[in-house]
Amino acid sequence: MGVKVTVSKVTSYVDFQEIKAAVLKCEGVKEVSLDSEAPGLLTLQVNSSGDSQALVEKLTLLLDATKFSLELKKLTSGTQELVVSRRL
């Protein structure tokens, strides 16, 4: 299963690496690749054998809640998108 992870409001490479490392620690995640990038917005493609809801739950534990917010969206195409935003 592929999950699209959109990282918004992140301008620091350290923050991006923190998010990517947390995603890679989640059970069932096989690969994380950069899909697209723009100033303050990155899209990652996550290949996972697990459930997207389980991915959200694990990331909620791994990422600092005072620093990042997470929201799972279902796209019209049927795929799921996880939006990770830097709290300002």
N, C-alpha and C positions, 0 to 999 in steps of 0.2 A: 504494500500500500504506500502511496506517496502522499505526503502532506506538504503543503506550501506554508512556509513560515515567513511572514513579512515582519521585518524589524524596522520600526519607525522611530524617529527622533533620537537616533543613536549616531553621534558624530565622532565618538572615540573608538579607536581600534581596540583598546583594552575592553571596552564594553561589548563590542562585537565578538571578540574572542571568548569572553565570559559566557555569552549566550550560546555560541557554537559549541563550546566545551560542555555546557549543561545539556544541550540536545544530544550530543554524542554519548553522554552518560546514561541516557534513558534506555530502558530495556527494549530490545527489538530493533533499535536504530542501527542500520547497516552502513549508511552513508549520508553525509551532508555536503551538498555542493551549492556554490553561489550561482543563482539563476540570473539575477539582474541587480544593478545598483544605480542609484541616483543620490544626489546630496541628501543625507538624512534618511534615506530609505533603501533597504536591502531586501532582496527576496532570496530565500534559501529553499532548495528542494530537498526534502528529507525522505529517504527510502527506509521504510520501517515495516517490520512484520507485525507490529503491535497496533493497538487501537489508538486513534487520535485523542480520545478522551483521557486515556492512560498517560499519553505524552504530556497533556496539559497538567494533569495532576502531579506528575513527577517534576515537571519544570516549575510548578508552583512551589514545590519544596526546595528545589535547587537554586532558584533565583531569588535575590533579595526583593521582598515585596515592597520595601520602601523606595526601591530604585526602579523596578520594572512592573508593568501591568500586563496581563495576558487576557486575550479574548479569542474564543474559538468561533469561527463563522463558517456557515455552509454556503458555498457559492452556487449559482444557478447551474453551473456545469456539473454539479454533483460532487465536486471535490471539496475538501475542507481546508480552510486557511486558518492558521494560528497567527494572530497579530501580537507581537511583543513590542511594547512601547516603553520608552524611557520616560519616567515621571520627571516633570520639570519642577 
